[in-house]
């Protein structure tokens, strides 16, 4: 290259967005669970580039599988994206068994409000649950509890 020559570098690539691996949380309220995470982005010409995720970290995610999309835009307008999933799972139902006089009392909490629960019986514990006999079918109340 001779003195006074100009070298022009043309940016043609979007930023590379790095997102977390898919992960799961237990539901902490009827609305779901709050998830926190971070994502980063690096552009070959500009270095670190700001990342925006939708929904953002700190949001409440509904029960089920939720997609998160993160984007970064460099000064040339190139957009890089990354996606991952957050699964919000129902916590296990807790069941208590007690005896009052000659009555057996079953109670539980942690169920999905309005969700159905079954109490099954079998004399052969190796049978699949589909072959067990239903003794009780009912629904959890609005707070996810039941008592029989």
BAVEX-866856 format. One line per field, with one value per residue: residue number from 1; x, y, z of N, C-alpha, C in turn; chain; residue in three letters. Coordinates in Angstrom, 2 decimals, m for minus. Example, Ala and Ser with C-alpha at 12.3 -4.5 7.8 and 13.67 -1.06 7.14 Angstrom:
2
num: (1	2)
neast: (13.19	12.85)
nnorth: (m5.69	m2.25)
nup: (7.80	7.08)
caeast: (12.30	13.67)
canorth: (m4.50	m1.06)
caup: (7.80	7.14)
ceast: (13.20	12.90)
cnorth: (m3.30	0.03)
cup: (7.80	7.87)
chaine: (A	A)
residu: (ALA	SER)
END
This chain:
148
num: (1	2	3	4	5	6	7	8	9	10	11	12	13	14	15	16	17	18	19	20	21	22	23	24	25	26	27	28	29	30	31	32	33	34	35	36	37	38	39	40	41	42	43	44	45	46	47	48	49	50	51	52	53	54	55	56	57	58	59	60	61	62	63	64	65	66	67	68	69	70	71	72	73	74	75	76	77	78	79	80	81	82	83	84	85	86	87	88	89	90	91	92	93	94	95	96	97	98	99	100	101	102	103	104	105	106	107	108	109	110	111	112	113	114	115	116	117	118	119	120	121	122	123	124	125	126	127	128	129	130	131	132	133	134	135	136	137	138	139	140	141	142	143	144	145	146	147	148)
neast: (0.85	0.57	1.77	m0.71	m2.79	m6.12	m7.79	m10.66	m12.97	m15.63	m18.53	m20.40	m21.63	m23.96	m24.30	m23.20	m25.30	m25.43	m27.20	m28.82	m28.89	m31.81	m34.08	m35.73	m38.25	m39.90	m43.34	m44.31	m46.45	m49.94	m49.80	m47.39	m43.88	m41.08	m38.41	m34.92	m32.22	m29.36	m28.10	m25.67	m23.85	m21.68	m20.06	m18.21	m16.89	m17.55	m17.37	m18.68	m22.23	m25.35	m28.01	m31.39	m34.02	m37.04	m39.71	m38.38	m35.63	m36.50	m39.19	m42.51	m43.16	m45.55	m47.16	m46.03	m44.35	m42.23	m41.15	m38.19	m36.84	m33.89	m32.30	m29.80	m28.53	m26.25	m24.34	m24.55	m26.97	m27.35	m28.89	m28.70	m29.85	m31.03	m32.49	m34.24	m35.79	m38.01	m39.27	m42.03	m42.90	m45.39	m45.33	m44.64	m47.48	m48.35	m49.21	m51.10	m51.81	m54.06	m55.54	m58.69	m60.44	m62.33	m61.97	m60.27	m58.32	m57.57	m55.52	m54.27	m51.94	m50.67	m51.57	m52.79	m54.98	m58.36	m57.63	m57.81	m57.77	m56.96	m57.67	m56.40	m56.68	m55.19	m54.57	m52.42	m49.49	m47.72	m49.09	m49.91	m50.93	m53.28	m54.77	m55.55	m58.04	m60.27	m60.93	m61.67	m62.49	m61.82	m61.64	m59.01	m59.21	m59.56	m57.21	m55.50	m55.74	m56.95	m59.26	m60.32)
nnorth: (m1.15	2.21	5.38	7.52	6.02	4.71	2.55	0.71	m0.73	m2.86	m3.44	m6.25	m8.17	m9.38	m8.70	m11.20	m12.93	m14.14	m16.36	m17.70	m21.27	m23.33	m23.39	m24.36	m23.50	m23.65	m23.01	m20.18	m18.67	m18.20	m16.85	m17.63	m17.68	m15.66	m14.96	m14.61	m13.63	m13.33	m11.94	m11.64	m9.75	m9.60	m7.73	m8.05	m5.80	m3.71	m4.55	m5.06	m5.04	m3.61	m5.59	m6.52	m8.18	m10.02	m11.55	m9.36	m9.96	m10.68	m10.62	m11.99	m15.24	m17.25	m20.37	m23.27	m23.52	m20.93	m18.71	m16.82	m14.07	m12.55	m9.62	m7.79	m4.83	m3.51	m0.48	m0.29	m1.25	m3.97	m6.87	m9.10	m12.17	m14.24	m17.09	m18.68	m20.97	m20.82	m22.89	m23.09	m24.86	m26.77	m26.98	m29.89	m31.62	m31.50	m33.87	m34.70	m37.11	m37.98	m39.18	m39.06	m39.94	m42.53	m41.84	m41.34	m38.73	m36.89	m34.41	m31.70	m29.51	m27.10	m27.66	m27.06	m24.41	m25.20	m27.43	m30.97	m33.68	m37.06	m39.85	m42.95	m46.56	m49.77	m53.26	m54.37	m53.12	m52.88	m52.51	m50.38	m46.95	m46.35	m48.63	m48.71	m48.33	m45.64	m43.89	m41.41	m38.44	m35.12	m31.49	m29.09	m26.32	m22.69	m21.79	m23.84	m26.06	m29.02	m31.03	m33.98)
nup: (0.00	m0.77	0.48	1.79	0.82	1.08	3.22	3.26	5.36	5.16	6.88	6.95	8.38	10.86	14.44	16.79	18.82	22.07	23.99	26.99	27.71	27.17	29.92	33.03	35.47	38.66	39.13	40.98	41.65	40.82	38.45	37.33	37.11	38.06	35.96	35.65	33.60	31.39	28.36	25.76	23.26	20.46	18.01	15.04	14.01	15.75	18.36	21.64	21.68	22.51	23.88	23.48	25.01	24.52	26.04	28.63	30.96	34.32	34.01	34.57	33.80	32.20	33.21	31.46	28.25	27.30	24.82	24.32	22.72	21.74	20.60	18.77	17.39	15.12	14.32	11.60	11.02	10.90	12.10	14.74	16.14	18.84	20.36	23.05	25.40	28.19	30.52	32.57	35.26	37.02	40.55	42.56	43.84	47.21	49.61	52.46	54.92	57.39	60.45	61.91	64.50	63.33	60.75	57.69	56.60	53.78	52.44	50.46	48.75	46.36	43.88	40.50	40.20	39.83	38.43	37.77	40.06	40.91	42.92	43.17	43.19	43.66	43.75	42.66	42.31	40.19	37.88	35.06	35.64	34.29	34.53	37.13	39.74	39.89	42.84	43.78	42.10	41.58	41.82	42.24	44.48	44.17	45.27	44.82	46.46	48.22	50.10	51.63)
caeast: (0.00	1.40	1.42	m1.91	m3.84	m7.21	m8.28	m12.04	m13.49	m17.08	m19.20	m21.52	m22.13	m24.70	m23.69	m23.48	m26.01	m25.29	m28.31	m28.71	m29.51	m33.18	m34.11	m37.07	m38.49	m41.17	m44.33	m44.31	m47.76	m50.88	m49.37	m46.21	m42.64	m40.19	m37.14	m33.85	m31.22	m28.62	m27.65	m24.60	m23.68	m20.40	m20.00	m16.84	m16.29	m17.85	m17.21	m19.91	m23.42	m26.47	m28.97	m32.74	m34.74	m38.49	m39.87	m37.11	m35.27	m37.27	m40.62	m43.21	m43.45	m46.73	m46.92	m45.87	m43.08	m42.22	m40.02	m37.56	m36.02	m32.97	m31.76	m28.78	m28.39	m25.02	m24.55	m24.84	m28.34	m27.40	m29.57	m28.41	m30.88	m30.85	m33.71	m34.20	m37.09	m38.13	m40.44	m42.51	m43.53	m46.15	m44.61	m45.31	m48.57	m48.02	m50.37	m51.01	m52.80	m54.21	m56.67	m59.51	m61.38	m62.27	m61.94	m58.99	m58.43	m56.56	m55.52	m53.09	m51.83	m49.70	m52.19	m53.22	m56.36	m59.33	m57.13	m58.41	m56.90	m57.55	m57.13	m56.54	m56.42	m54.86	m53.94	m51.22	m48.80	m46.91	m49.95	m49.91	m51.97	m54.53	m55.50	m55.95	m59.44	m60.43	m61.78	m62.16	m62.09	m62.29	m60.83	m58.37	m59.92	m58.92	m55.85	m54.71	m55.80	m58.10	m59.38	m61.37)
canorth: (0.00	3.41	6.44	8.25	5.11	4.54	1.18	0.76	m2.01	m2.84	m4.32	m6.92	m9.24	m8.93	m9.09	m12.56	m12.86	m15.35	m16.45	m18.87	m22.53	m23.49	m23.79	m24.46	m22.99	m24.05	m21.94	m19.64	m18.04	m18.62	m16.20	m18.29	m17.49	m14.61	m15.52	m13.66	m14.18	m12.30	m12.27	m10.74	m9.68	m9.07	m7.45	m8.17	m4.47	m2.75	m5.11	m5.31	m4.33	m3.78	m6.64	m6.38	m9.46	m9.94	m10.67	m9.07	m10.59	m10.12	m10.75	m13.17	m16.14	m18.08	m21.82	m23.80	m23.17	m19.54	m18.37	m15.52	m13.67	m11.46	m9.02	m6.74	m4.14	m2.70	0.86	m0.41	m1.74	m5.43	m7.39	m10.47	m12.67	m15.51	m17.48	m19.79	m21.22	m20.95	m23.71	m22.90	m26.13	m26.81	m27.67	m31.14	m31.51	m32.07	m34.56	m35.12	m38.11	m38.00	m39.96	m38.38	m40.99	m43.64	m41.25	m41.05	m37.40	m36.57	m33.00	m31.40	m28.18	m27.00	m28.05	m26.02	m24.02	m25.73	m28.67	m32.20	m34.68	m38.38	m40.77	m44.25	m47.73	m51.01	m54.29	m54.77	m51.85	m52.81	m52.19	m48.96	m46.18	m46.40	m49.83	m48.59	m47.96	m44.31	m43.82	m40.04	m37.48	m33.82	m30.38	m28.22	m25.04	m21.53	m21.63	m25.03	m26.99	m29.91	m31.77	m35.01)
caup: (0.00	m0.83	1.42	1.41	0.36	2.04	3.38	3.71	5.87	5.04	7.83	6.29	9.25	12.05	15.71	17.26	20.10	22.90	24.94	27.86	27.29	27.66	31.33	33.62	36.82	39.25	39.28	42.34	41.84	39.77	37.21	36.80	37.87	37.57	35.46	35.37	32.69	30.66	27.01	25.32	21.82	19.99	16.58	14.58	13.81	16.82	19.71	22.38	21.21	23.45	23.56	24.02	25.00	24.66	27.19	29.28	32.22	35.43	33.71	35.05	32.69	32.46	33.18	30.11	27.60	26.85	23.96	24.53	21.57	22.04	19.38	18.86	16.10	15.06	13.76	10.17	10.88	10.85	13.30	15.18	17.06	19.54	21.06	24.01	26.03	29.64	30.86	33.94	35.63	38.26	41.62	42.93	44.81	48.52	50.17	53.86	55.32	58.85	60.95	62.91	64.94	62.37	59.40	57.04	55.99	52.77	52.04	49.66	48.17	45.28	42.61	39.58	40.51	38.88	37.83	38.27	40.68	41.03	43.92	42.52	44.02	42.97	44.57	41.93	42.13	38.97	36.74	34.68	36.33	33.51	34.95	38.53	39.94	40.50	44.03	43.87	41.08	42.03	41.33	43.21	44.62	43.55	45.81	44.50	47.59	48.32	51.35	51.56)
ceast: (0.90	0.93	0.20	m3.02	m4.88	m7.66	m9.70	m12.47	m15.00	m17.67	m20.42	m22.17	m22.90	m23.93	m24.07	m24.08	m25.87	m26.37	m28.11	m29.27	m30.96	m33.14	m35.55	m37.07	m39.77	m42.07	m44.34	m45.60	m48.67	m50.47	m48.18	m45.00	m41.82	m38.88	m36.15	m32.78	m30.45	m28.21	m26.59	m24.53	m22.33	m20.48	m18.53	m16.15	m16.44	m17.62	m18.57	m21.05	m24.54	m27.46	m30.31	m33.45	m36.23	m39.04	m38.52	m36.88	m36.04	m38.76	m41.18	m43.60	m44.57	m46.35	m46.92	m44.52	m43.20	m40.98	m39.52	m36.69	m35.19	m32.37	m30.71	m28.62	m27.12	m25.32	m24.83	m26.26	m28.45	m27.95	m29.18	m29.49	m30.43	m32.14	m33.43	m35.57	m36.96	m39.41	m40.79	m43.37	m44.33	m45.34	m45.33	m46.40	m48.13	m49.30	m50.09	m52.13	m52.85	m55.45	m57.37	m60.60	m61.24	m62.22	m60.50	m59.17	m57.27	m56.66	m54.24	m53.10	m50.76	m50.26	m52.52	m54.68	m57.30	m58.89	m57.74	m57.37	m57.68	m56.88	m57.46	m56.20	m56.08	m54.28	m52.67	m50.47	m47.95	m47.75	m49.78	m51.08	m53.31	m55.40	m55.92	m57.41	m59.53	m61.39	m62.43	m61.64	m62.67	m61.38	m60.18	m59.17	m59.08	m57.50	m54.99	m54.70	m57.00	m58.10	m60.54	m61.53)
cnorth: (1.23	4.44	7.18	7.36	4.95	3.09	1.29	m0.64	m1.91	m3.89	m4.93	m7.99	m8.67	m9.30	m10.54	m12.45	m14.20	m15.31	m17.66	m20.13	m22.53	m23.90	m23.80	m23.93	m23.60	m22.83	m21.49	m18.91	m18.55	m18.02	m16.88	m18.11	m16.39	m15.28	m14.38	m14.36	m13.02	m12.85	m11.24	m10.75	m9.04	m8.90	m7.46	m6.82	m3.55	m3.27	m5.36	m4.42	m4.62	m4.82	m6.30	m7.71	m9.21	m11.34	m10.47	m9.89	m9.89	m10.18	m11.99	m13.99	m17.09	m19.56	m22.33	m23.38	m21.78	m19.28	m16.98	m15.26	m12.47	m10.95	m7.97	m6.15	m3.31	m1.36	0.84	m0.94	m3.25	m5.95	m8.84	m10.90	m13.97	m15.83	m18.61	m19.91	m21.30	m21.73	m23.47	m24.11	m25.99	m27.52	m28.97	m30.87	m32.19	m32.66	m34.94	m36.11	m38.09	m38.82	m39.13	m39.35	m42.17	m43.14	m41.03	m39.73	m37.21	m35.08	m32.75	m29.96	m28.20	m27.42	m26.84	m25.69	m24.50	m27.02	m29.89	m33.08	m35.98	m39.11	m42.16	m45.37	m48.93	m52.00	m54.81	m53.51	m51.76	m52.52	m50.72	m48.23	m46.22	m47.58	m49.78	m48.13	m46.57	m44.38	m42.45	m39.25	m36.14	m32.75	m29.64	m26.92	m23.91	m21.31	m22.86	m26.06	m27.92	m30.54	m32.74	m35.63)
cup: (0.00	0.19	0.90	0.88	1.47	2.03	3.94	4.14	5.83	5.98	7.15	7.17	10.44	13.32	16.04	18.67	20.82	23.98	25.85	27.19	27.79	29.12	31.84	35.05	37.35	39.39	40.74	42.66	40.74	38.43	36.57	37.69	37.22	37.15	35.22	34.53	32.08	29.30	26.62	23.79	21.49	18.48	16.17	14.44	15.01	18.22	20.35	21.87	22.20	22.94	24.21	23.89	25.22	24.91	27.90	30.54	33.34	35.20	34.40	33.82	33.08	32.51	31.74	29.56	26.98	26.02	24.32	23.30	21.97	20.73	19.71	17.46	16.12	14.38	12.26	9.92	10.76	12.18	13.54	16.16	17.71	20.27	22.02	24.65	27.54	29.90	32.32	34.28	36.91	39.32	41.95	43.95	46.10	49.12	51.60	54.14	56.84	59.20	62.02	63.32	63.99	60.93	58.93	56.29	55.03	52.46	51.26	49.20	47.09	43.94	41.76	39.90	39.42	38.21	38.49	38.95	40.83	42.20	43.40	43.50	43.14	43.96	43.91	41.53	40.87	37.72	36.36	35.35	35.60	33.95	36.42	38.61	40.55	41.70	44.15	42.68	41.51	41.45	42.49	43.30	44.04	44.06	45.59	45.60	47.46	49.70	51.21	52.93)
chaine: (A	A	A	A	A	A	A	A	A	A	A	A	A	A	A	A	A	A	A	A	A	A	A	A	A	A	A	A	A	A	A	A	A	A	A	A	A	A	A	A	A	A	A	A	A	A	A	A	A	A	A	A	A	A	A	A	A	A	A	A	A	A	A	A	A	A	A	A	A	A	A	A	A	A	A	A	A	A	A	A	A	A	A	A	A	A	A	A	A	A	A	A	A	A	A	A	A	A	A	A	A	A	A	A	A	A	A	A	A	A	A	A	A	A	A	A	A	A	A	A	A	A	A	A	A	A	A	A	A	A	A	A	A	A	A	A	A	A	A	A	A	A	A	A	A	A	A	A)
residu: (UNK	UNK	UNK	UNK	UNK	UNK	UNK	UNK	UNK	UNK	UNK	UNK	UNK	UNK	UNK	UNK	UNK	UNK	UNK	UNK	UNK	UNK	UNK	UNK	UNK	UNK	UNK	UNK	UNK	UNK	UNK	UNK	UNK	UNK	UNK	UNK	UNK	UNK	UNK	UNK	UNK	UNK	UNK	UNK	UNK	UNK	UNK	UNK	UNK	UNK	UNK	UNK	UNK	UNK	UNK	UNK	UNK	UNK	UNK	UNK	UNK	UNK	UNK	UNK	UNK	UNK	UNK	UNK	UNK	UNK	UNK	UNK	UNK	UNK	UNK	UNK	UNK	UNK	UNK	UNK	UNK	UNK	UNK	UNK	UNK	UNK	UNK	UNK	UNK	UNK	UNK	UNK	UNK	UNK	UNK	UNK	UNK	UNK	UNK	UNK	UNK	UNK	UNK	UNK	UNK	UNK	UNK	UNK	UNK	UNK	UNK	UNK	UNK	UNK	UNK	UNK	UNK	UNK	UNK	UNK	UNK	UNK	UNK	UNK	UNK	UNK	UNK	UNK	UNK	UNK	UNK	UNK	UNK	UNK	UNK	UNK	UNK	UNK	UNK	UNK	UNK	UNK	UNK	UNK	UNK	UNK	UNK	UNK)
END
